[in-house]
Amino acid sequence: MSHTTPEASGLDPAMLRDQLFDLWNRKDLQMLHLAALQGFSKLSEPLEALLTILESCPGKQKGRSHTLGHHILMEFQTWIKEHPQVNLSSVSEQQAVALQRRALNLLTDTQPNFVDSLINIYQLNSLDPAILRLHITGLHALNCYKEMCVPLIVQDKMSVAVSFVSGYSHLEERLVKLLDSWCHPSFCVAELNSQFPRLNLTKQRMEQIQPKMLTKHVLRLMEKFKIDKGLCPNALHKRRLDSLRFLMYKRFVDKGMTEENWIDHVQYVVADDLELQIHLVEMLVRYSCLRKASQWSLRYNIPRYRLPYGVWETQQSLPRALQQISLSDTAETEWESAQSHCEKFYQVPLTKDKVHFVDTPEALERCQSIVLKEGVVVGVDMEWQPTFGCISTQQVALIQLAVSDRVFLVDLCARRFCEHPETIRFIRSLFSQQSVLKLGYGMAGDLKCLLATWPQLQEDPLKMEGMLDLLSIHKKIQHSALSRTHNGPKEVLVGEDCAEKGLSLLVQQVLGRPLDKTEQMSNWEKRPLRISQIRYAVADAYCLLEVYSVVSRNPASFGLPDDLRSISSSQSEMSRDKKLKEKKGKQTKQTLEKEECQGAQRVSPSRSDPEKGVLYGEKPSEDSPPLPPQQLRVVCDNMLQGLGRYLRCLGVDVVMLENTDDHRVAAKLAQAEGRVILTCGQPFQTLRSQVAEGRCLSLDCSEKARDQAVRVLKHFNVQPTPSDIFSRCQACNSDQYVAVPRDDMVGMLKKKGLLPDQDNTDLMHQEEEKHDDILTPKLPRYALQCRWASLSGLDPDTLTFPGGAPIQLHTVPPTLLPRIPLFYICTRCGKVFWEGSHFGRVLSMFQEVLHISDEDNESAAVPITAAQQN
């Protein structure tokens, strides 16, 4: 079948190849261009002819960036855009598959820059996986294992490589070891270029071989193929190092973890890995203090030559009593909470004698007689030991069962109690009994751990009857609240200025006070449990009863139907609708990709409509009033760090992922801190499924960071003012500063030996200039948008803040002192700022989104600029 209207027999592909080869040798690229376009139109079967030409084209295997084959391929892509009718759909299915097979062979035996073009022209993304596996089998027969795996991994076809090795233990092991070798800290992507020079390692493809992504694959495949952990040392080290960073953040920055819990988890994560032990000491120097770092270095007996500066000296000065890590003797022994705790958090209306441990068959029998009564309502919750991703599934350590007048704590860590037949029989009865209403919150995670605890529940599946997940009710309440409110952008103002999340947020919304989640990340396998742990476990289960009681008495006031149990089914329908919507979106994407492969010129959304398409996510109501930047809390994926810096510069509360962080960290932060996720590219689909609708937005990676920032601000109707600029620390996102006059700064620099005598003399000569300055230096224009701490909180000996951060005095040039009357120091990280020239640049850069009043215009005329970091 002819695609165009050429001569009857069409042009012979060999003749066209020879003609183009002659022009190539004469280096007449202009004539080559014309001859190629004219020749393609004369071919009777252009798609088949192109493969014939490329297969016989000289120099195709030399890895050169400029070859005849490459030029011919580029010219064909130009030509096919003007002839969209030339595509695989215009030939029979059998012919199309034959052409795809030939193109696939070229991918294996050609230069890197052929790959993308061949995939597009011959639609290899839609190729039957069975054909790909057959092709891979052929490569393996030729002993081309790495040649097969590496291109597949780089081209995001990990699933194909996995399906090929599945069932062959030696291949499974080799694949996992290959991926693990790429997780080593010293691994460089450039090594792949040298080993596989024909690979086209674009920026997008390099993302597939970053340690954070590879670690995820290694640990998943390690469990899937049941491979010994000893064969995956690099991935496990990477995951544990990331966990250690998280623990440092939770303890010393977020302050959301007790010292005892932190010690338990740190010892589990670090284990006997010397490198992790050294990382721990280094982080303690940075996050805490030299004394704590010294104590841990002594605990692990770290060699002196591996210690950070100052740790060895601190070790020598520590009294023997302080050389050991010890917990304070302030553990609670009373069941009743302190008055301050009662005023701040939800309290269970039960005395301690109403809490019963179930750790023997006899105690279980008493529990059953109450919990399994017909018509009873039971609050169900479970606790397990956090493993920070080092193990995908955890086993349940404690099951809490709350009824109206008591709470049972089923202790699965009690000796042999977990394996007792009556225990398993009770679990089956509890979850399958229709007449007993079981209340939970996010029960999918609990049930997953339950199945990991008792594998026999998978062999003989657990029947689930009489269940009500309050997470579904919570989503409905939030959805109803959003539908009724017009006070701000959708999703962003849910729980405004509230750090609560999940069940704690629901309890606060319904009962008035949140849960105290301090013990959430406890070591739940350690016995005996502390009073604070028991109180937390009891509250987590009993609050479900009280929430259900309040909501069920007047469901309409919460925007709920009379029958609360019907919400679960409606949520399932919403889930099905969401899946259908995603499937439709995927089909649309495939259609667009197909059109692009066929040469149709696809218009970028940013060109067709600058307000739509580029930023994917639910747009807030246009009627909503402007939002102050301080009320927008976002987490930026590590691909959008430039955007994050600009938003932070304008006063937005921004957390940015580190380059080594997994994308999933963004979802965890969004859930934990009520943030909106800003991302781009592939992670969008994964991340948006883990947060509420409208709380994950995807931007165009090709846009400049400044333009991305403008889009985000307009999307949420955020209107920063000049006083918002630099109201947050550009390094750590804190909004608390301390003002340090020049004299105090001079004294600090002298104390640390950073101010030579000659500089001091120069300063004395500048004394008259100093008095010409404003006698009482004014705080910067952003003073009202910040929190200001007192200088008295600074440790005068170590020059560190209460959080442990030292002032970064080395960033202050002595020559700056005569000109700067006042310095501003971030109390979280110790960064030093001063009035500089950045403000004017930011002001002009973001004029279109800044709300500038008359007062701002007047002050802008004064040559004062905002804080500048050296």
N, C-alpha and C positions, 0 to 999 in steps of 0.2 A: 504494500500500500504506500503510495507516495504522499508525503506531507505537504509538498509545495507543488508548483507546476513546472518542473524542469523538463528537460528533453526526455523522451520516452524511456531510454535506458539509464539516464542519469550519468553523472560524472563518476569516473572510476576513482575510488578513494586513494589508490596507490599513485595515480597521476597527480592528484591534488597534493599528496604528501611530498612527492618529488619536486613539484613546483615551489612549494613553501620551503623545502629544504634548500633549494637553490637560492632563493631570496634571503634565507637566513645566513647562508655562507657568505653572501655578498653584503650582509649587514644592512640590507635595505628594508628597514622595519616598516616604513610607510607603505611601500608596495606590498609587503607581506600582509599588512592589515587589510588592504583593499582586496588582495587576491583571496584571502581567507574568507572574508564576508561574501564575496561573489561566489567562491567555490562551494561554501556550505549551502547556498541556495540552489545549487545545481545537483546536489546529492539526492538520490532517490530515497535513501534511508539515512538521514543525518545522524541519528543516535547510534546506529550500528557502525556507520562509517567512521565516526569519531573514535570509537574504540579500536577499530582496525588501524587507524593512523597512529594512535598513541602506542599501541602494542608493538608497532614496528618502528617507532620513532627512535633515532639514535640518541644516546646519552641519557636515557631515562633513569638509569640506576646509579648515576655518579653523585647524586646528592647535591647537585649544583642548584643555586637559586634561580638562575636564568638559563633555561634550555629551550629548545625548539618546542618540545612537548608542552612546556608550561605556557609558552606564548600561544600555541594553538588552542589550548584549553581556555585561556583567558579570552581569546577572540571568539570562541564558540559561545561562551557565556554572554558576551556582548551581542552576538547575533541572535541567540535564542530569546533574548528579551523582546526583540522585534518580531519574533515568530512564536508566540505562546502556544500555537497549535501543535508544536513539536514537543510531545511529551509521551510518557509511557502509557497513558490512557488511550492513546490513539493506535496502539498496537495490541495484538492479542495477549492474553494473560501469559501464555506459554512463551511468546517472544519477549515479553517484559522480564520474566524471570531469567531467561537466558542472557539478556543484556545485563541484568543486575549481577549475575554470577561472574560475567566477564569483568565488570567494573570492580567487583570484589577482589578478583585476582590481581587487578592492577593496583589496588590499595596495598596489597602485600608486597608487590614487586615494583615499587615506583618511588619517586621522590616525595618529600613531605608536602610540598605545596599543591600536590594533586588532590589531596584527601578531601578537603572541604568542597571543592568544585565537583568532584565525582559523586560525593554523597548527595549534593543538591540536585545535580542533573539527573541522576539515576535513582533518586529517592531511596537511598539505601537505609535510611532510618526506618522505613516501613518494611524492610526485608524480613521474611519469615525467619524466626530464630532457629528453626530446624536447619535451614540452609546455612546459617552462620555456624551452627555447631558442626555441621558436616565439613565446612571449610576449615574450621579449627582442628577437627580430627585429622585432616590431611596434613596440617602444619605439624601436629604432634608426631605423626608418623615420620616426618622428616626431622624429628628431634628439634623442633623450633618452639619449645615451651615458652621461653621468655618472649620470643618474637610474637607469640600468640597472646600472652597475658598482658604485656605492657601496653600495646596499642588499645586493647579493649578497656583497660582501666583508665587510661588517659582520655579515651573518648566516651567516658561515662557509661560504659557497658559492662559494669561489674557483674550484673546479674547473668550475663551470657557466659562470662568466665567461670562464675560459680556453678552454673548449670553444667558446664563442660566437665569440671573436675569432680562434681558430686558423684559419690559412689566409688571413687578411686582414692584410697587413703593416702597413697604416696603423692598424688597430685594435689589433694586437699592440703596436705602438709606443706608442700612446696609453695603453693599460692599464699598461704598464711605467713610463711617465713619470708617470702618476697615482700609482702606488704609491711611486715614488721621491720624489715631491714630499712625501709624508707622512713620509719618513725624514729630512727636513731638521730640524736641531736646534731651529729656531724654530717648527716645526709644532705646533699645538695642536688637540686634538680638538674644542675648542669651535668651531673654524672650520667643522667639519662640521655642527654644530648650526645655525649661522647660514646655511650654504649649503643645507642640507637639513633644514629644521625639522620635517619629518614623520618623520624617523628616530627610532626608539626606542633610544637609545644606553645600554643597560644596562651594568653593570660587566663582565659576561661578554663582551658584544659589543665593548666597548672594548679587551679583550685582543687582539682580532684586528687592531687597528690600532696596536699598539705597535711602535716601531722595530725591535726584535729580531725580531719575527715578519715584519714587512714586508721587512726586509733579506733574510731567507731567501727570501721569494717573489720579490723583484726579481732576485736573483742566479740563482735557478733559471730564471725565465722569460727572463732575458737570454740564457742559454745555449740554452734550448729554442727561442727565436725567432730566435737569432743576431743580437741587437741590439747596436749599437755601445756599448761601455762608456762613451763620452762622454755618453750620454743618461741614465746612472744615477750621477751624481756623488755623490749623497747616500747611497745604499745602500753604495757602495764605501767612502766615507769612514767610515761607521758600522762596517763590517766591519774596516777597517784600524785604527780607533781601538780596537775590542775586542781586536784582535790585539796592539796595542801594550800594552794593559793586561795581557794574558796574558804577554807577554814580560817586563814589569816584575815580575810575580809570580814567574815562573820564575827570574829572575836574582837578585832581591834579597830575596825572601821564601822561596821554596822552595829557592833556591840549587842548582837542578838543571840549570843551563846555564852553559857556560864563557863567559868574556868574549869570546873570538873569535867563537863561534857567535852570541852575543847581538848583537854589533856587525853581523855579516852580516845577521841577520834584521831588526834595527831599520832598517837602511838600505833593505832591500827593502820593508818595510811603510810607512815614512814617505815614501820616494821624494822627489818635489819638491813635496809638499803642505805649504804654509806653516803651515796650522792644525795639522796633525799634528806638524810640527817644533816648534811652540810647545808642544803638549801633551807632547811628549817632554821638553822642558826643564823644564816644570812638574812632571812626574812624577819626574824625576831629583832635583829639589829635595826632593821629599817622600820618595822611596825611597832616595836615595843621599846626595849631598853637593853643595854649591855649586860645588866645583871641577869635578866631572864635568859638571854642568849648564852651567857656563860654557864648557867645552871644546866641547860639542855646539852651544851657541848661537853660538860663533864659527865652527864648521864650516858651519852653515847661514846665517850672516850675518843673524841675526834682529834686526829693528829694536829699538832700545833701549826704545822706549815699549811694546813687547810683552813685555819680559822680566819675570820674577817678581822680587820684592824681593830684593836682595842679589846677583843674578847679575852686573849691570853692574859693581858695585864689585869683585867677585871677579875679573872679567875684567881689570880694570885692574891688579890686584895680581899676576896670574900672570906668572911669567918666560916669556920667549919659548919656551923648551924645553918648557914644560908647556901651551902654548896649543893644541897639536895632540893629537888622540886617537891614542894609540899603545898597542900591545899589549906586554906584558912579553916579554922574550926568554927565556921559560922553556919554550918548546915542546919536547916530547920528541923526541929523536933516536935513542934506543935502543929496540930491539924488545922487549927484556926489561923487564917491569914492575918497579916498586919492590917491595920485600919486603912493605910494608904493603898494597899493592894486591893482591899475590898471596894474602895471608892473608884478604882481604875478599871478593874476587871470583873468579869462574870464570876459569881460564886455559887457553888453547889449547895442547895439547902438541905444537906445531910450531915449528920455527925459521923465521926470516924467508925463507930460501931456498926454503921449501916453499910460498910464496905467489906466484902467478904472475898478472901482469896480462895480460888478453886484449884487445888493442886493434888487432890487425891480422888479416887473413885467415890468415896463416901461424900466428900464435899460436892462432887459433881452431881450426885444423886439429889442432894438438897437443892442444888441450883436448878436442876431439871423440873423439880416439882413446882417451882414458882414460874420459871421462864416459859415453860411449854404449856401453861394453862390456856385454855381456849379463850380468845378475846383479849389477851394481854398485848400491850404495846411495848416493844423492846428497842431501846437505843443500842446500836451495834457499832463498835469501832475496834480497830486493831493497831497494834504497834509492832515495829520490827527494827532491827539494827540497821542504821544507815551504812551503806557501803560505797557511796559516792561514785557509782557507775563502774566500780571494779568488778562487780557481779551484777548481772542484769536482773535476777530475781532473788528476793530475800524471803526468808522463812519467818512466819509470824512468831513473835515472842510472847505476846499478850493479847488476849481478846477481852474487851470490856462489854458487858451486857448490863444495861440499865433498865430497871423497871421503876414504877412510881415511888417506891419507898426504900429502894436499896440498889446497890451496884455490885455485880459479881465480876471479879478479875480472874479470868481463866489463864493460869500460868503454864504456858506450853514449854517453859524452860525447866520446870520441875522434873526431877529424875524419872524417866520412863513414862511420865504421864501423857506425853504427846502420842506415844505409840500404843497406848492402852486401847483395846477395842471399844470400850465404852465411850472414850473421848471422841473417836471418829464417828461412832453411831450417834452421839449427841449432836455433832455438827450437822450430820445429814438430816436429822429430825428437825433441828432448829430452822434450817434454811428451806426445807421442803414443806413445812406445815403452813397451810393456807390460812388457818384460823389465828395465827400469831403474826401480827403486823411488825415487820422489822424495819426500823428507820436507820438510814445511813447517810453519808455525805461523800459522793465520789467513790462509790463502792467498787468500781471496776478495779482500782488498784488493790483494794483489800482482797478481793476475790482472786486476783492474780497471785498474790502472795500465799493465799490459802491453798491454792492448787500446787504451789511450789513446796508447801509444807507437807502436804499429803498427796503424793503422786497417784495414789489409788483413786483419788477423786476425779482424775482425768480418765483413767481406765473405765471406771463406772461413774459417768458424769453426775455431778451434784445437781439435784433438782432445785430450782429457785422459784419459790412461791411466796406470796404475801410480802413482797419487798416494796419499799418506797424510798427512792433516793432523793434526799432533800436538795441535792445539787440541781436537779431538774426544776424543783420549785423555786430555788434561788434564781436560776436563770430567767424563769418566768416573771418573778418579782422585778428583777432588774430591767427586763424587756418592757414590762408595763410602766415602770417608772420613767424609762427613756421616752416612751410614747407620749407620756403626759407632760413632760417637762420641756420648757422652751428657754431655760435659763442659761444654756451653754451648748457647745458642740456635743454631738452624740458621743457616747462612750467616754470621752475625756473627763467629763465632770461626774461620772459615777463614783460615789465615794470620794468626793472632792476633798483634798487635803487630808485624806485618810490613808494610813499605811496598812490598814487591815486588808486581808484577802480571804477568799474561800469561806470556810465554816466560821472563822472568827468574824468576818464581815457580816455574814448572815445573822449571827448571834447579836452583834452590835445593832444591826438594823431592826431586829425584832424584839430583843430583850433589853437593849439600851447600853450594854457594855460588851466589849470584845473579850475573846478568850486570851489568857496569858499563854503564849506559844513558846516561852523560853525553854521548856523541857521537851519540845517536839523532837529535836535532834539529839535525844539522849541515847546512851548505850542501854537499850532495852533488854539485853541479854545478861547484864550484870546484876547479880543478886547480893544482898537484898536491895530492893528498889528504895530510893530516897522518898521521904514524905512529899517533897515537891513533885516527884515523878508520879506518885500515886494520885496526888490531887489533880494533876494535869490529866491523867488517864481517865479518872472518874468524870471530870468536867467535860471532856471530849465526847463521852457517851451520853451523860445525863442531859446536857444542853439540847440534844436532839429531841428529847421528850418535851422539854419546855417550849422549844421553837414550834414543834408540831401542835402543841396544845393551843398556843396563842394564835397561830395562823389558821387552824381549823375552826376556831370559834367565830372568826369573822374574815373568811377568805377574800371577800369582795374588797375589803379595805386595802388589801395587798395586790389587787388586780388579778386575783386567782378565781378559778371556777369553784363551785360548791364541792364537787367531787375531786379532792386532791389527787386521788389515785389515777384519775384520767390524764393527769399531766404527763405521766411517764409515756403513755402511748402517743400523746400529741408531740412530745419531744422526739419520739422515734420517727414520727412522720416528718418533722422538721429536719431530722438527720437525713432521711431518705431524700427529701427535697434538695438538701444541700449537696448530697452525692450526685443527684441528677444534674444539678446546676454545674458542679465541677466537671462532670462527664461532658456536658454540653460545651463548657469552656475549652476542654481539652480537644474536642472535635473541631471547634472553631480554630484553635491554634494549629491543629494538623492541616486544616484546609488552607490557612494562610501560608503555612510552610510549603504546602504543595504548590500553591500559586507562585510562590517565590522561586521554587525549584524550576517551574515551567517558564520562568523569565518575566512574569508579571511584575511591574515595578510597584513595590509596596511602599505606601506613603507612611512615614513615621508618625505616630500619634502626636508627637510634639509639634509637627508641622501642621497637621490638620486641625488640631484644637489644643492650644497651649494649656488649657485648664483640665483636659480630660485625657485619660489613657496613660499619661506618664506616671501619675501617682495613683497606683491601684489600691483601692480601699474605700470604705464607706465614707462619703463626704458629709460633714456636719450640716445642720440646717442653715440655710442662708439667712434666716431670721434671727439667728443667735447673736447676742452682743459680742463685741470684741473681748478677747481673752487675754489677761495679763500673761506675759511669758512665764512668770513663776508658777502658774497653775498648769502649764503643759509639761508633763514628765515623760520623757522618751528614753528608749535604749537604742543606740545605733549599732548595727551590725559592723563587724570589723572592716567591711568593704566601704563603709561610709564614715570613716573617721574625720575626713575633711568637713563633711556636713555637720557632724557632731560638734566640731570646734567652732564653726560659725554660729550654730544655734546657742551653744553655751556662751559665746561671746555676747549674744543678745539677751542673755538672762534666762534662757530656757534651762530647766533641770535635765541635764543630759548625762547618761551613763554610756560609755563607749567600750565595746568589747576589745580586748587585746588581740593582736594578730594570732596568738596561739590558742585563743578561745574557740570552742565549738559553737556553731550557730545556735545550738539548743540552749546555751547559757542565756541568750536573749529572751527566750520564752520563760525561763525560770525567773529572770529578773522582772519581766513584765507581770508575771503572776504574783510574785512576792511583793512588788512595790507599786503595783497599779500603773505601770508604764505602757506607753504605746511603742510598738516595735517599728523601727525604720530599717528597711533592708532593700536588697535588690537582687535580681537574678534568681537562680534556682531555690535558695533557701526560703523564698516567700511562700511557696506552696506548703512546705513543711511547717513553717512557723505560724502561719495564719490558722492552721487547724488546731493549734494549742492554746489560742486565746480567743476572747469574744470577738464577734463581728465588728469590724471597724477599728480594731486595736492593733492591726498589723498592716503597714503600708509599704508598697514597693515603689521604688523610684527608678528612673532611667540612669543606669550606670554611666552612660556616655555624657551626661550633663556635667557641667562644672559644679563644684560644691556650693558655690554662691547661689547659682540658679536653683539647685536642689533646696537650699535653705529657704529661698523665697517661696517656692512651691509649698513647702511644709507650712510655713507661716500663713500663707493665704488659705490653705486647705482647712486649717483650724481657726481661721479668723483671728490670729494672734497679731496684735499691733504693739510692738515694742516702742518705748519712748527713749529719747537720748539718755535718760537716767538709768535705763536698764542695761546699757552697754557696759560690759566688764563688771557687772554686779555679782558675777560668779567667778571663782578661781578657774583660770583657763587650764590648770594642770589637773585638778582633782574634783572640780564641780562644787566645792564647798561655797557657801555664801556667808561665812563668818571670817572676819578679818580683825586684826588688831592694828591700831595706828601707832607708829613709832616715830617720834620726833628725831630730827637730825642728831642732836646731842646724844640721845640714847643709842642711836645706830653707831655713832663714832665709838662710844664706849664698848659696844658689843664687838665691833671689828678689832679694837685694841685687845680685848680680852682673848680673842681667838688668834691673835698674831697676824691679822690680815690687813693691818694698817701700819706700814713702815713709818719710821720717824719723820722722813722727809715729807710724807703725805700729811702728817700731823702738823708740821711746820707750815705747809701750804694752807692748811685749814685755818691756822691762826691768822695768816695774812688776809684771809677772807672774812675775818670777823666783822669788819665794817659792812661788807656786802650782806652778811647774815642779818644785821640789824635793819638793813633796807627792806628785807623781806617782810611779809605780813607777820606781826609779832605772834599771833596765834594762828598757825596754818589751818586753813579750812579743810574739812573732809571733802573727798571727791563728790562729783555730782550724783554718783550712784549710792551715796551713803544711806539714803532712805530705803533702798531696796535690799540692804545687807543687814546682817547681824554683826554687832561690834562687841568684841570681847575686851576685857580689861588687861592691861599689860602686867597687872599684878599676878595673873595666872601663869606667867612664864617662870620656869625654874631658873633662878639667877645664876646657878652654878653650871648647869649643862646647856642653858639656853634652849630648852625644849618645852613644848606645850604639854598640857595635861594628857593629851592622847599619845605622847611620845615622839611627835615630829620635831626634829631640830630645825632651827632657822637656817635657811640656805644662804648663809652670809657670803659664801664664795662667789655668788652671782652679782654682788654689789661692787661695781668699780669704784675705788677710792676717789677718782677724779670727778665722780658724780656728786659727791657730798656737798661741795660749795653751792651747787645749783638747786638741790632738792631739799626743801624744808621738812617734808613729811613722807614717810614710807608706809606701805600697807602690806601686812604679812598674813598669809592664809594660815589659820590656826590648825588646819587639818594636815597639810603637807609641808608647811614652812616656806612656801615660795614667797619671794619678795617682789613687790610691785611698786611702781612710782609713776608720777605724772609724766606722760611722754607724748608721742606723736600718733599713736595708733588710733585714738578716738576719731580724729578727722577722717582717716581713711575708712573706718567702719561706717561712719555717718554718711559719707558719700556713696559707699558701696550699697547700702541698704535703704536709700532714701525713699524708694517706692513703697516700702512696707512700714517705715517708721512713722509714728504719730508725733508730729512736732508742733508744740504749742508756741504762742507768741513769746512766752518766757524763754523757751528753748532757743528761739531765733535770736533773742537778745543775748543770751549767754553764749551762743555759738559765735557771736562776733568777737567775744573776748578770747585772746589767744591762750586758752587753757585747754589742755587735752587730757584724755583719761589715762588710767593706769597702764603702764607698759612694763612688760617683763623683759628683763635683760636676756 
